[in-house]
Amino acid sequence: MAKRTQSLPINTVVVAIIAIIVLVFLALIFTGGIGRFTTQTGQVSPSSNQTKSTQCSEYALSIQTQMGTSTDPNVQLQMLANSQFVSSSCSNYFQYSFTLYNGSEVECGLGSGQSLQISTPNGGSATITGCELQ
């Protein structure tokens, strides 16, 4: 006499596999693991040079906007000297041209060998490395 074995229907097996996958994703979401998963499998991150270039561009646009609030070229130069664009060394290698109120141009990104000396309102001086007045 042949024994008949019992088996699970294929639909039950498929539903069980889908339920396990859903449970794994829920566990990843609630434990914060999905964030690590997406960063590891995400797009290739830009190189540090591209990131630095983007950051320098943002600094330059920000200081250009801020400089536009003054009609005194000396104050504009002081704003540039105190800006993140200069303090982050973007002025050394990121080429950008700032236009002063009097029409003069300050060319930056000329390397650390170039520098622009300006006098401050309190009688001191400041240096903007990498820039030159045109």
N, CA, C and O atoms as a GROMACS GRO file, in nm:
protein
  536
    1MET      N    1   0.084  -0.116   0.000
    1MET     CA    2   0.000   0.000   0.000
    1MET      C    3   0.090   0.124   0.000
    1MET      O    4   0.183   0.134   0.080
    2ALA      N    5   0.063   0.216  -0.088
    2ALA     CA    6   0.144   0.337  -0.103
    2ALA      C    7   0.099   0.441  -0.002
    2ALA      O    8  -0.020   0.467   0.015
    3LYS      N    9   0.199   0.499   0.066
    3LYS     CA   10   0.167   0.605   0.161
    3LYS      C   11   0.152   0.736   0.087
    3LYS      O   12   0.228   0.766  -0.005
    4ARG      N   13   0.055   0.810   0.127
    4ARG     CA   14   0.035   0.942   0.068
    4ARG      C   15   0.093   1.044   0.164
    4ARG      O   16   0.062   1.043   0.283
    5THR      N   17   0.177   1.130   0.112
    5THR     CA   18   0.234   1.235   0.195
    5THR      C   19   0.152   1.361   0.180
    5THR      O   20   0.091   1.388   0.076
    6GLN      N   21   0.153   1.438   0.286
    6GLN     CA   22   0.084   1.565   0.279
    6GLN      C   23   0.185   1.673   0.243
    6GLN      O   24   0.300   1.668   0.286
    7SER      N   25   0.143   1.770   0.165
    7SER     CA   26   0.232   1.879   0.128
    7SER      C   27   0.157   2.011   0.140
    7SER      O   28   0.034   2.016   0.140
    8LEU      N   29   0.236   2.116   0.149
    8LEU     CA   30   0.178   2.250   0.154
    8LEU      C   31   0.151   2.296   0.013
    8LEU      O   32   0.231   2.272  -0.077
    9PRO      N   33   0.040   2.361  -0.007
    9PRO     CA   34   0.016   2.416  -0.140
    9PRO      C   35   0.120   2.525  -0.172
    9PRO      O   36   0.168   2.592  -0.081
   10ILE      N   37   0.154   2.542  -0.296
   10ILE     CA   38   0.255   2.639  -0.339
   10ILE      C   39   0.215   2.781  -0.301
   10ILE      O   40   0.302   2.863  -0.271
   11ASN      N   41   0.086   2.810  -0.300
   11ASN     CA   42   0.039   2.943  -0.261
   11ASN      C   43   0.077   2.976  -0.116
   11ASN      O   44   0.113   3.089  -0.086
   12THR      N   45   0.069   2.878  -0.030
   12THR     CA   46   0.103   2.898   0.111
   12THR      C   47   0.252   2.928   0.126
   12THR      O   48   0.291   3.014   0.205
   13VAL      N   49   0.335   2.859   0.052
   13VAL     CA   50   0.479   2.881   0.057
   13VAL      C   51   0.512   3.023   0.009
   13VAL      O   52   0.592   3.092   0.072
   14VAL      N   53   0.453   3.065  -0.100
   14VAL     CA   54   0.478   3.199  -0.155
   14VAL      C   55   0.434   3.307  -0.056
   14VAL      O   56   0.506   3.404  -0.034
   15VAL      N   57   0.317   3.290   0.003
   15VAL     CA   58   0.267   3.388   0.101
   15VAL      C   59   0.359   3.393   0.222
   15VAL      O   60   0.385   3.501   0.275
   16ALA      N   61   0.410   3.280   0.267
   16ALA     CA   62   0.501   3.277   0.382
   16ALA      C   63   0.631   3.349   0.351
   16ALA      O   64   0.683   3.421   0.437
   17ILE      N   65   0.685   3.333   0.230
   17ILE     CA   66   0.810   3.401   0.191
   17ILE      C   67   0.788   3.552   0.185
   17ILE      O   68   0.872   3.629   0.232
   18ILE      N   69   0.676   3.595   0.128
   18ILE     CA   70   0.646   3.739   0.121
   18ILE      C   71   0.629   3.795   0.263
   18ILE      O   72   0.676   3.906   0.291
   19ALA      N   73   0.564   3.722   0.351
   19ALA     CA   74   0.545   3.768   0.489
   19ALA      C   75   0.679   3.783   0.560
   19ALA      O   76   0.698   3.878   0.637
   20ILE      N   77   0.772   3.693   0.537
   20ILE     CA   78   0.904   3.702   0.600
   20ILE      C   79   0.979   3.824   0.548
   20ILE      O   80   1.042   3.895   0.626
   21ILE      N   81   0.973   3.850   0.418
   21ILE     CA   82   1.039   3.967   0.360
   21ILE      C   83   0.982   4.095   0.419
   21ILE      O   84   1.057   4.186   0.453
   22VAL      N   85   0.849   4.103   0.431
   22VAL     CA   86   0.785   4.221   0.489
   22VAL      C   87   0.829   4.239   0.634
   22VAL      O   88   0.857   4.352   0.676
   23LEU      N   89   0.836   4.132   0.710
   23LEU     CA   90   0.879   4.141   0.849
   23LEU      C   91   1.024   4.190   0.862
   23LEU      O   92   1.057   4.266   0.952
   24VAL      N   93   1.110   4.144   0.771
   24VAL     CA   94   1.250   4.189   0.773
   24VAL      C   95   1.257   4.339   0.746
   24VAL      O   96   1.330   4.410   0.815
   25PHE      N   97   1.183   4.388   0.647
   25PHE     CA   98   1.183   4.531   0.617
   25PHE      C   99   1.126   4.612   0.733
   25PHE      O  100   1.176   4.720   0.764
   26LEU      N  101   1.022   4.562   0.796
   26LEU     CA  102   0.967   4.632   0.912
   26LEU      C  103   1.069   4.639   1.026
   26LEU      O  104   1.082   4.741   1.093
   27ALA      N  105   1.140   4.530   1.047
   27ALA     CA  106   1.243   4.530   1.151
   27ALA      C  107   1.353   4.630   1.118
   27ALA      O  108   1.402   4.700   1.206
   28LEU      N  109   1.394   4.637   0.990
   28LEU     CA  110   1.496   4.735   0.949
   28LEU      C  111   1.448   4.878   0.970
   28LEU      O  112   1.524   4.963   1.014
   29ILE      N  113   1.324   4.904   0.938
   29ILE     CA  114   1.270   5.039   0.952
   29ILE      C  115   1.266   5.080   1.098
   29ILE      O  116   1.309   5.190   1.133
   30PHE      N  117   1.217   4.993   1.185
   30PHE     CA  118   1.201   5.029   1.326
   30PHE      C  119   1.332   5.028   1.405
   30PHE      O  120   1.339   5.089   1.511
   31THR      N  121   1.433   4.961   1.356
   31THR     CA  122   1.562   4.961   1.427
   31THR      C  123   1.660   5.061   1.368
   31THR      O  124   1.773   5.073   1.417
   32GLY      N  125   1.620   5.134   1.264
   32GLY     CA  126   1.709   5.231   1.203
   32GLY      C  127   1.805   5.170   1.103
   32GLY      O  128   1.890   5.240   1.048
   33GLY      N  129   1.794   5.043   1.080
   33GLY     CA  130   1.884   4.975   0.988
   33GLY      C  131   1.859   5.012   0.844
   33GLY      O  132   1.949   4.997   0.761
   34ILE      N  133   1.740   5.060   0.812
   34ILE     CA  134   1.710   5.096   0.672
   34ILE      C  135   1.794   5.215   0.629
   34ILE      O  136   1.831   5.225   0.512
   35GLY      N  137   1.825   5.306   0.722
   35GLY     CA  138   1.911   5.420   0.689
   35GLY      C  139   2.050   5.376   0.650
   35GLY      O  140   2.107   5.425   0.553
   36ARG      N  141   2.104   5.283   0.727
   36ARG     CA  142   2.237   5.229   0.694
   36ARG      C  143   2.232   5.154   0.561
   36ARG      O  144   2.326   5.161   0.481
   37PHE      N  145   2.125   5.083   0.540
   37PHE     CA  146   2.110   5.005   0.416
   37PHE      C  147   2.105   5.096   0.294
   37PHE      O  148   2.171   5.070   0.194
   38THR      N  149   2.027   5.204   0.303
   38THR     CA  150   2.014   5.293   0.188
   38THR      C  151   2.142   5.371   0.162
   38THR      O  152   2.173   5.399   0.046
   39THR      N  153   2.216   5.409   0.266
   39THR     CA  154   2.340   5.482   0.242
   39THR      C  155   2.446   5.391   0.182
   39THR      O  156   2.528   5.437   0.102
   40GLN      N  157   2.445   5.265   0.219
   40GLN     CA  158   2.543   5.172   0.164
   40GLN      C  159   2.511   5.135   0.020
   40GLN      O  160   2.602   5.109  -0.059
   41THR      N  161   2.383   5.132  -0.014
   41THR     CA  162   2.345   5.092  -0.149
   41THR      C  163   2.306   5.210  -0.235
   41THR      O  164   2.262   5.193  -0.349
   42GLY      N  165   2.322   5.332  -0.182
   42GLY     CA  166   2.285   5.452  -0.256
   42GLY      C  167   2.382   5.482  -0.369
   42GLY      O  168   2.472   5.405  -0.399
   43GLN      N  169   2.360   5.596  -0.431
   43GLN     CA  170   2.446   5.637  -0.541
   43GLN      C  171   2.588   5.660  -0.490
   43GLN      O  172   2.610   5.680  -0.371
   44VAL      N  173   2.681   5.657  -0.582
   44VAL     CA  174   2.819   5.685  -0.548
   44VAL      C  175   2.828   5.830  -0.504
   44VAL      O  176   2.783   5.920  -0.574
   45SER      N  177   2.886   5.852  -0.388
   45SER     CA  178   2.894   5.989  -0.338
   45SER      C  179   2.996   6.068  -0.419
   45SER      O  180   3.094   6.011  -0.468
   46PRO      N  181   2.974   6.198  -0.433
   46PRO     CA  182   3.069   6.278  -0.510
   46PRO      C  183   3.203   6.284  -0.439
   46PRO      O  184   3.212   6.267  -0.318
   47SER      N  185   3.306   6.308  -0.517
   47SER     CA  186   3.438   6.315  -0.457
   47SER      C  187   3.447   6.437  -0.368
   47SER      O  188   3.367   6.530  -0.379
   48SER      N  189   3.544   6.438  -0.279
   48SER     CA  190   3.558   6.550  -0.186
   48SER      C  191   3.589   6.679  -0.261
   48SER      O  192   3.553   6.787  -0.213
   49ASN      N  193   3.655   6.671  -0.377
   49ASN     CA  194   3.682   6.792  -0.454
   49ASN      C  195   3.553   6.852  -0.508
   49ASN      O  196   3.537   6.974  -0.506
   50GLN      N  197   3.461   6.769  -0.555
   50GLN     CA  198   3.334   6.820  -0.604
   50GLN      C  199   3.254   6.881  -0.489
   50GLN      O  200   3.191   6.985  -0.506
   51THR      N  201   3.257   6.816  -0.375
   51THR     CA  202   3.185   6.868  -0.259
   51THR      C  203   3.244   7.001  -0.216
   51THR      O  204   3.171   7.095  -0.188
   52LYS      N  205   3.375   7.010  -0.210
   52LYS     CA  206   3.442   7.133  -0.170
   52LYS      C  207   3.414   7.244  -0.271
   52LYS      O  208   3.393   7.359  -0.233
   53SER      N  209   3.414   7.210  -0.399
   53SER     CA  210   3.386   7.309  -0.502
   53SER      C  211   3.243   7.363  -0.489
   53SER      O  212   3.221   7.483  -0.502
   54THR      N  213   3.149   7.275  -0.463
   54THR     CA  214   3.010   7.317  -0.443
   54THR      C  215   2.999   7.406  -0.321
   54THR      O  216   2.929   7.507  -0.323
   55GLN      N  217   3.067   7.367  -0.214
   55GLN     CA  218   3.065   7.445  -0.091
   55GLN      C  219   3.127   7.583  -0.114
   55GLN      O  220   3.073   7.683  -0.067
   56CYS      N  221   3.238   7.589  -0.184
   56CYS     CA  222   3.302   7.718  -0.213
   56CYS      C  223   3.212   7.806  -0.300
   56CYS      O  224   3.205   7.927  -0.281
   57SER      N  225   3.145   7.744  -0.394
   57SER     CA  226   3.053   7.819  -0.478
   57SER      C  227   2.940   7.880  -0.396
   57SER      O  228   2.901   7.995  -0.418
   58GLU      N  229   2.888   7.804  -0.302
   58GLU     CA  230   2.782   7.855  -0.214
   58GLU      C  231   2.835   7.969  -0.127
   58GLU      O  232   2.766   8.069  -0.109
   59TYR      N  233   2.956   7.955  -0.074
   59TYR     CA  234   3.016   8.062   0.006
   59TYR      C  235   3.033   8.189  -0.078
   59TYR      O  236   3.004   8.299  -0.031
   60ALA      N  237   3.080   8.172  -0.202
   60ALA     CA  238   3.104   8.286  -0.289
   60ALA      C  239   2.973   8.359  -0.320
   60ALA      O  240   2.967   8.482  -0.314
   61LEU      N  241   2.870   8.284  -0.354
   61LEU     CA  242   2.741   8.347  -0.384
   61LEU      C  243   2.684   8.416  -0.261
   61LEU      O  244   2.624   8.523  -0.271
   62SER      N  245   2.702   8.355  -0.145
   62SER     CA  246   2.652   8.414  -0.021
   62SER      C  247   2.723   8.545   0.010
   62SER      O  248   2.658   8.644   0.046
   63ILE      N  249   2.855   8.548  -0.002
   63ILE     CA  250   2.929   8.671   0.030
   63ILE      C  251   2.904   8.777  -0.076
   63ILE      O  252   2.902   8.896  -0.044
   64GLN      N  253   2.886   8.737  -0.202
   64GLN     CA  254   2.855   8.834  -0.306
   64GLN      C  255   2.722   8.903  -0.276
   64GLN      O  256   2.708   9.024  -0.294
   65THR      N  257   2.625   8.826  -0.229
   65THR     CA  258   2.495   8.883  -0.191
   65THR      C  259   2.510   8.976  -0.072
   65THR      O  260   2.452   9.085  -0.070
   66GLN      N  261   2.589   8.933   0.027
   66GLN     CA  262   2.611   9.017   0.146
   66GLN      C  263   2.685   9.145   0.109
   66GLN      O  264   2.654   9.252   0.161
   67MET      N  265   2.782   9.134   0.020
   67MET     CA  266   2.859   9.252  -0.021
   67MET      C  267   2.770   9.353  -0.094
   67MET      O  268   2.798   9.473  -0.093
   68GLY      N  269   2.665   9.304  -0.159
   68GLY     CA  270   2.574   9.391  -0.230
   68GLY      C  271   2.492   9.483  -0.140
   68GLY      O  272   2.426   9.575  -0.188
   69THR      N  273   2.497   9.458  -0.009
   69THR     CA  274   2.422   9.542   0.084
   69THR      C  275   2.497   9.669   0.121
   69THR      O  276   2.442   9.755   0.189
   70SER      N  277   2.622   9.682   0.076
   70SER     CA  278   2.703   9.799   0.110
   70SER      C  279   2.743   9.874  -0.017
   70SER      O  280   2.763   9.814  -0.123
   71THR      N  281   2.755  10.005  -0.003
   71THR     CA  282   2.800  10.086  -0.117
   71THR      C  283   2.944  10.133  -0.098
   71THR      O  284   2.998  10.206  -0.182
   72ASP      N  285   3.007  10.090   0.010
   72ASP     CA  286   3.145  10.128   0.038
   72ASP      C  287   3.237  10.010   0.001
   72ASP      O  288   3.229   9.905   0.064
   73PRO      N  289   3.323  10.027  -0.100
   73PRO     CA  290   3.412   9.917  -0.141
   73PRO      C  291   3.503   9.868  -0.028
   73PRO      O  292   3.534   9.749  -0.023
   74ASN      N  293   3.545   9.957   0.061
   74ASN     CA  294   3.630   9.914   0.173
   74ASN      C  295   3.553   9.822   0.267
   74ASN      O  296   3.608   9.723   0.317
   75VAL      N  297   3.427   9.854   0.292
   75VAL     CA  298   3.343   9.768   0.376
   75VAL      C  299   3.319   9.635   0.305
   75VAL      O  300   3.318   9.530   0.368
   76GLN      N  301   3.300   9.640   0.175
   76GLN     CA  302   3.280   9.516   0.098
   76GLN      C  303   3.403   9.426   0.107
   76GLN      O  304   3.391   9.305   0.124
   77LEU      N  305   3.521   9.486   0.095
   77LEU     CA  306   3.644   9.407   0.108
   77LEU      C  307   3.658   9.349   0.248
   77LEU      O  308   3.705   9.237   0.265
   78GLN      N  309   3.618   9.426   0.349
   78GLN     CA  310   3.624   9.377   0.487
   78GLN      C  311   3.528   9.258   0.504
   78GLN      O  312   3.561   9.160   0.570
   79MET      N  313   3.410   9.268   0.442
   79MET     CA  314   3.316   9.155   0.447
   79MET      C  315   3.378   9.032   0.383
   79MET      O  316   3.365   8.921   0.434
   80LEU      N  317   3.445   9.052   0.271
   80LEU     CA  318   3.510   8.940   0.204
   80LEU      C  319   3.620   8.880   0.290
   80LEU      O  320   3.632   8.758   0.301
   81ALA      N  321   3.699   8.967   0.353
   81ALA     CA  322   3.809   8.919   0.438
   81ALA      C  323   3.757   8.838   0.557
   81ALA      O  324   3.823   8.743   0.600
   82ASN      N  325   3.641   8.873   0.608
   82ASN     CA  326   3.584   8.804   0.725
   82ASN      C  327   3.491   8.690   0.687
   82ASN      O  328   3.430   8.628   0.774
   83SER      N  329   3.479   8.661   0.560
   83SER     CA  330   3.381   8.562   0.514
   83SER      C  331   3.432   8.420   0.528
   83SER      O  332   3.551   8.395   0.545
   84GLN      N  333   3.338   8.327   0.519
   84GLN     CA  334   3.370   8.185   0.519
   84GLN      C  335   3.445   8.147   0.392
   84GLN      O  336   3.521   8.051   0.392
   85PHE      N  337   3.423   8.222   0.285
   85PHE     CA  338   3.492   8.196   0.160
   85PHE      C  339   3.643   8.205   0.179
   85PHE      O  340   3.718   8.125   0.124
   86VAL      N  341   3.687   8.303   0.258
   86VAL     CA  342   3.830   8.320   0.284
   86VAL      C  343   3.876   8.227   0.395
   86VAL      O  344   3.980   8.162   0.382
   87SER      N  345   3.800   8.218   0.505
   87SER     CA  346   3.844   8.137   0.619
   87SER      C  347   3.849   7.988   0.587
   87SER      O  348   3.921   7.914   0.653
   88SER      N  349   3.773   7.942   0.487
   88SER     CA  350   3.775   7.801   0.451
   88SER      C  351   3.878   7.770   0.342
   88SER      O  352   3.883   7.658   0.291
   89SER      N  353   3.959   7.869   0.306
   89SER     CA  354   4.064   7.856   0.204
   89SER      C  355   4.009   7.844   0.063
   89SER      O  356   4.084   7.810  -0.029
   90CYS      N  357   3.881   7.870   0.042
   90CYS     CA  358   3.825   7.867  -0.093
   90CYS      C  359   3.890   7.975  -0.180
   90CYS      O  360   3.902   7.959  -0.301
   91SER      N  361   3.930   8.085  -0.117
   91SER     CA  362   3.988   8.196  -0.193
   91SER      C  363   4.123   8.157  -0.254
   91SER      O  364   4.169   8.223  -0.348
   92ASN      N  365   4.186   8.052  -0.204
   92ASN     CA  366   4.315   8.009  -0.258
   92ASN      C  367   4.302   7.937  -0.391
   92ASN      O  368   4.384   7.958  -0.480
   93TYR      N  369   4.202   7.853  -0.405
   93TYR     CA  370   4.198   7.767  -0.523
   93TYR      C  371   4.068   7.772  -0.602
   93TYR      O  372   4.065   7.727  -0.717
   94PHE      N  373   3.959   7.826  -0.546
   94PHE     CA  374   3.832   7.830  -0.618
   94PHE      C  375   3.820   7.964  -0.690
   94PHE      O  376   3.808   8.068  -0.625
   95GLN      N  377   3.824   7.961  -0.822
   95GLN     CA  378   3.822   8.086  -0.899
   95GLN      C  379   3.684   8.149  -0.898
   95GLN      O  380   3.584   8.088  -0.936
   96TYR      N  381   3.682   8.274  -0.853
   96TYR     CA  382   3.558   8.350  -0.848
   96TYR      C  383   3.593   8.498  -0.854
   96TYR      O  384   3.696   8.540  -0.800
   97SER      N  385   3.510   8.575  -0.919
   97SER     CA  386   3.534   8.718  -0.932
   97SER      C  387   3.422   8.793  -0.860
   97SER      O  388   3.304   8.777  -0.892
   98PHE      N  389   3.459   8.875  -0.763
   98PHE     CA  390   3.363   8.957  -0.690
   98PHE      C  391   3.365   9.099  -0.748
   98PHE      O  392   3.471   9.155  -0.774
   99THR      N  393   3.248   9.156  -0.768
   99THR     CA  394   3.237   9.291  -0.821
   99THR      C  395   3.203   9.385  -0.706
   99THR      O  396   3.103   9.367  -0.637
  100LEU      N  397   3.287   9.486  -0.688
  100LEU     CA  398   3.263   9.585  -0.583
  100LEU      C  399   3.170   9.693  -0.634
  100LEU      O  400   3.145   9.704  -0.754
  101TYR      N  401   3.118   9.774  -0.542
  101TYR     CA  402   3.023   9.878  -0.577
  101TYR      C  403   3.082   9.979  -0.676
  101TYR      O  404   3.011  10.031  -0.762
  102ASN      N  405   3.211  10.007  -0.662
  102ASN     CA  406   3.273  10.106  -0.752
  102ASN      C  407   3.312  10.047  -0.888
  102ASN      O  408   3.374  10.115  -0.969
  103GLY      N  409   3.277   9.921  -0.912
  103GLY     CA  410   3.305   9.859  -1.040
  103GLY      C  411   3.434   9.779  -1.044
  103GLY      O  412   3.460   9.708  -1.141
  104SER      N  413   3.515   9.790  -0.942
  104SER     CA  414   3.640   9.712  -0.936
  104SER      C  415   3.607   9.564  -0.919
  104SER      O  416   3.502   9.526  -0.868
  105GLU      N  417   3.700   9.483  -0.964
  105GLU     CA  418   3.685   9.338  -0.953
  105GLU      C  419   3.790   9.284  -0.857
  105GLU      O  420   3.906   9.327  -0.859
  106VAL      N  421   3.750   9.189  -0.775
  106VAL     CA  422   3.843   9.114  -0.692
  106VAL      C  423   3.843   8.973  -0.746
  106VAL      O  424   3.743   8.902  -0.740
  107GLU      N  425   3.957   8.933  -0.801
  107GLU     CA  426   3.973   8.802  -0.862
  107GLU      C  427   4.032   8.708  -0.756
  107GLU      O  428   4.137   8.737  -0.700
  108CYS      N  429   3.964   8.597  -0.730
  108CYS     CA  430   4.011   8.501  -0.630
  108CYS      C  431   4.038   8.366  -0.695
  108CYS      O  432   3.998   8.341  -0.809
  109GLY      N  433   4.105   8.281  -0.621
  109GLY     CA  434   4.141   8.149  -0.671
  109GLY      C  435   4.275   8.150  -0.741
  109GLY      O  436   4.301   8.063  -0.825
  110LEU      N  437   4.359   8.246  -0.708
  110LEU     CA  438   4.488   8.262  -0.776
  110LEU      C  439   4.602   8.189  -0.705
  110LEU      O  440   4.718   8.202  -0.745
  111GLY      N  441   4.571   8.113  -0.602
  111GLY     CA  442   4.673   8.040  -0.529
  111GLY      C  443   4.719   8.116  -0.405
  111GLY      O  444   4.695   8.236  -0.391
  112SER      N  445   4.784   8.044  -0.317
  112SER     CA  446   4.826   8.104  -0.190
  112SER      C  447   4.940   8.204  -0.207
  112SER      O  448   4.972   8.277  -0.113
  113GLY      N  449   5.002   8.209  -0.325
  113GLY     CA  450   5.110   8.306  -0.350
  113GLY      C  451   5.058   8.448  -0.368
  113GLY      O  452   5.133   8.544  -0.351
  114GLN      N  453   4.932   8.462  -0.402
  114GLN     CA  454   4.872   8.594  -0.419
  114GLN      C  455   4.796   8.632  -0.292
  114GLN      O  456   4.737   8.547  -0.226
  115SER      N  457   4.799   8.761  -0.259
  115SER     CA  458   4.719   8.806  -0.146
  115SER      C  459   4.686   8.953  -0.163
  115SER      O  460   4.758   9.029  -0.228
  116LEU      N  461   4.576   8.990  -0.103
  116LEU     CA  462   4.527   9.127  -0.109
  116LEU      C  463   4.527   9.183   0.032
  116LEU      O  464   4.459   9.130   0.120
  117GLN      N  465   4.602   9.287   0.054
  117GLN     CA  466   4.609   9.352   0.186
  117GLN      C  467   4.506   9.465   0.188
  117GLN      O  468   4.500   9.547   0.097
  118ILE      N  469   4.425   9.468   0.293
  118ILE     CA  470   4.329   9.577   0.308
  118ILE      C  471   4.344   9.636   0.448
  118ILE      O  472   4.386   9.567   0.541
  119SER      N  473   4.309   9.762   0.461
  119SER     CA  474   4.313   9.824   0.594
  119SER      C  475   4.175   9.817   0.656
  119SER      O  476   4.074   9.835   0.588
  120THR      N  477   4.172   9.789   0.784
  120THR     CA  478   4.046   9.777   0.857
  120THR      C  479   4.008   9.912   0.918
  120THR      O  480   4.094   9.998   0.936
  121PRO      N  481   3.882   9.929   0.951
  121PRO     CA  482   3.837  10.057   1.007
  121PRO      C  483   3.907  10.095   1.138
  121PRO      O  484   3.917  10.214   1.170
  122ASN      N  485   3.954   9.997   1.214
  122ASN     CA  486   4.020  10.027   1.340
  122ASN      C  487   4.170  10.053   1.325
  122ASN      O  488   4.242  10.058   1.424
  123GLY      N  489   4.216  10.070   1.203
  123GLY     CA  490   4.356  10.103   1.178
  123GLY      C  491   4.445   9.983   1.154
  123GLY      O  492   4.564  10.000   1.125
  124GLY      N  493   4.392   9.864   1.164
  124GLY     CA  494   4.470   9.743   1.139
  124GLY      C  495   4.466   9.705   0.992
  124GLY      O  496   4.424   9.784   0.907
  125SER      N  497   4.508   9.585   0.963
  125SER     CA  498   4.503   9.537   0.826
  125SER      C  499   4.457   9.392   0.825
  125SER      O  500   4.468   9.321   0.924
  126ALA      N  501   4.406   9.352   0.711
  126ALA     CA  502   4.362   9.213   0.692
  126ALA      C  503   4.416   9.164   0.558
  126ALA      O  504   4.437   9.243   0.465
  127THR      N  505   4.436   9.037   0.549
  127THR     CA  506   4.488   8.976   0.427
  127THR      C  507   4.383   8.881   0.371
  127THR      O  508   4.325   8.800   0.443
  128ILE      N  509   4.360   8.893   0.242
  128ILE     CA  510   4.273   8.800   0.170
  128ILE      C  511   4.363   8.719   0.080
  128ILE      O  512   4.403   8.765  -0.027
  129THR      N  513   4.394   8.597   0.122
  129THR     CA  514   4.487   8.515   0.044
  129THR      C  515   4.419   8.460  -0.080
  129THR      O  516   4.300   8.428  -0.079
  130GLY      N  517   4.497   8.449  -0.186
  130GLY     CA  518   4.447   8.392  -0.310
  130GLY      C  519   4.371   8.490  -0.397
  130GLY      O  520   4.322   8.452  -0.503
  131CYS      N  521   4.361   8.616  -0.356
  131CYS     CA  522   4.283   8.714  -0.430
  131CYS      C  523   4.369   8.833  -0.471
  131CYS      O  524   4.473   8.861  -0.411
  132GLU      N  525   4.322   8.901  -0.573
  132GLU     CA  526   4.394   9.019  -0.624
  132GLU      C  527   4.288   9.119  -0.674
  132GLU      O  528   4.188   9.080  -0.733
  133LEU      N  529   4.314   9.248  -0.649
  133LEU     CA  530   4.226   9.354  -0.696
  133LEU      C  531   4.259   9.384  -0.841
  133LEU      O  532   4.376   9.408  -0.873
  134GLN      N  533   4.160   9.384  -0.928
  134GLN     CA  534   4.183   9.409  -1.072
  134GLN      C  535   4.156   9.554  -1.104
  134GLN      O  536   4.169   9.594  -1.220
   0.00000   0.00000   0.00000
